[in-house]
């Protein structure tokens, strides 16, 4: 089988570790399949329409480009060749709480027939209404899984000494993501202030300058006995992007506004209308490093169980004294971490191997493997060689030249990062 995977990156981005683990899980775990990875940051060229692929996977890093209206219209024209690419198309989508109508347009316009999504079955019709788009299949998957390659590499060092008793990293999220998204920042600030004079050695930050990228995140986890956390996702459904625009305008005029003020002014009684609060890749990353987790009470897809796989923190912090007592108990924390490691990682249920295999098996069925042949047999090895060369040199070229078209794509995000670094509230 020949599978084309379309993704989006600008140069060698400092991605969170789980982004690359998710993207390259197909190549890393599925054997006997030819994978062609293409970075569509500057559009889709004509030569991808020549071969006949068995399947085309549209990765969530590609689909998330719909957010920025300032550049999306121009970029959407450059990906027009996606319509002409031959092969059964599926989308792996995330963050469907924002601009899902545009997502439906992309799926319909470019012939994406199936979608693997993070939303639960109960909300399929709300996010992907039948009058706008119909699919052969919609299936709920997790936002991330356990990378067995990383877990195997970490086995030798998970028992190392851990100088940090309690660690955490989070940043302030935009108010248009809803109240749940504020929880990640709030618990960090609460514990940072509460434990300022504690005998616990902590490393807690909610500053964007302290965000940890790539494999450095695993190194940080290995230094921590305990890590804070909560469920991922967002609670506010904004299918058209109108709420986001309203919030950004309001914040511009009222930079010191609280979440309650913004909610009352921009989206009263609209929060918690979508059930997109889910277990996060961070939880699996903590498990394979045997880092005990203190998590805000939640469902966690029924995978993590309080008192067994994590120490539960009540949303109102009413059991804080009990939680702190358990954090001080080194042996208890080790037991919790071992339970999670044994029940979740060693079970093999939540691996990228299973995730990638499920999607490739589905493509194999839908594409009718071996029922067609490549119209130009030599194009596949030539294309593979070209994509390898392109993948190696493109980040270097972008970094050296950095043409205005790339700056145009990211200038709004760059300016937002500058404002955040200056201590202003993120839009």
Buried (B, 14 or more C-beta within 10 A) or exposed (E): BBBBBBBBBBBEBEBBBBBBBBBBBBBBBBEEBBBBBBBBBBBBEEEBBBBBBBBBBBBBBBBBBBBBEEBBEEBBEBBEBBEEBBBBBBBBBBBBBBBBBBBBBBBEBBBBBBBBBBBBEEBBEBBBBEEBBEBEEBBBBBBBBBBBBBBEEBEEEBEEEBEBBBBBBBBBBBBBBBBBBBBBBBBBEBBBEBBEEBEBBBBBBBBEEEBBEBEEBBEBBBBBBBBBBBBBBBBBBBBEBEBBBBBBEBBEEEEEBEBEBBBEBBBEEBBEBBBBBBBBBBBBBBBBBBBBBBBBBBEBBEBBBBEEBBBBBEEEBEBBEEBBEBBBBEEBBBEBBEBBBEBBBEEEEBBBBBBBBEBBEBBBEBBEEEEEEBEEEEBBEEBBEBBEEBEEEBBEEBEEEEEEBBEEBBBBBEEBEEBBEEEEBBB
